[in-house]
Amino acid sequence: MSLPLEIQSQKRLELVRVAHEMLEGKMHLIEGVRKICGLRHQIGDPDNPVYMPLRAIDSETDHMPIGKMREGCDAEYLQRVDIEMNSYVNQAKEDILSACREIVLCFE
C-alpha cells in the first residue's frame, strides 16, 4: 500500500535534502545512504535505477554501526569498524556522491 501523495511529496523533499547534505559534507555518507534507502520506499518509486549504487553500498555496509547503534558496542570493536568504514567510504565516495547528484537531478 502506497502512502498518500502529499506524504510522498514530503518524503521526496526529504530525499533531496539528504542527498544535498551528503554532497555538502553535512551528513556522514553511510548514514545518508541508509536514509535514502529507507526513503525510496516512501516516495512511491523504490525500484528506480538511480538507487542501485546506494542499495549495493547499503548492503555492503549494513554491519557497520552508526548513530545510536554504536552505544552498546565495545570500544575495540568500534575502532576496528571505524577503520573499515573509513576505508570503504574513501573507496566508494565518488560513487556515492555521483548517485546523490543523480537523485537531486531526478527528484528535485
FENPE-V903871 format. One record per pair of residues at least 12 apart in sequence whose ideal C-beta (glycine too) atoms are under 6 Angstrom apart, sorted by sequence separation. I is the first residue (numbers start at 1). GAP is how many residues later the second one is. If there is no record, write none. Layout:
BEGIN
I/GAP, I/GAP
END
This chain:
BEGIN
18/14, 18/17, 37/17, 64/17, 18/18, 36/18, 33/21, 37/21, 64/21, 15/24, 33/24, 34/24, 33/25, 11/28, 11/31, 12/31, 30/31, 11/32, 8/35, 31/35, 57/35, 8/36, 30/36, 3/39, 2/42, 53/42, 54/45, 53/46, 50/52, 50/53, 50/56, 29/60, 29/67, 23/77, 22/78, 19/81, 19/84, 19/85, 16/88, 16/91, 15/92, 16/92, 12/95
END
